[in-house]
Amino acid sequence: MNSRVKETQTNSLEALEKLFVGFDTDRYFEENKNEYDWGKPQGREIW
C-alpha cells in the first residue's frame, strides 16, 4: 500500500477516535443546554 495513503487513513482513524473517546458529553450538554433544553437523562439516551 502507498505509505502516503496509509498515513492519511491512520490520521483519519485517530481523529475519529478522538472525536468519540474524547467527547465529553457532560460538558457538552452543560455548555449547550440552552440550545438543547431536553435535560441530560433524555439527551444521553439519544446518543
N, C-alpha and C positions, 0 to 999 in steps of 0.2 A: 504494500500500500504506500502511496505517496506520503512522505512524512509530514508535508505541509497540511494535507487533508486530515491526517490523523491528529495533528496538533489542534486543528480547528474543532474537530469533534470532541476532543478531550476538554478544551476550553468551554465549549457549549455545555457539556455534561456537568462540569464543575459549576458553571453559572446556574444551571438548573438545580443542582443540589443545594447551592447556597440559597436559592430562592425558596425552596421548600423547607430545608432544615433550619435555615437562619431566619425564617419568617416568624416574628414574634406576634402571635395572634392577640394576646392580651394587650400589648402596647398598641397594636394596630387598631383594635376596637376602641381603646382609650383615646387615641389621637383622632379617630374618625367617628366618634359616637354621635356627633351632631348630624353627620351625613347618614349614618346607619343607626337610626334610633330604634333598633329592634331588640336591644338588650343582648348581653353576652350569651346566655344559655341558648337561645334560639339561633343567634348568629353562629355560634360554634357548631351547631348541628348541621348547618348548611355546608360547612367545609367538609 
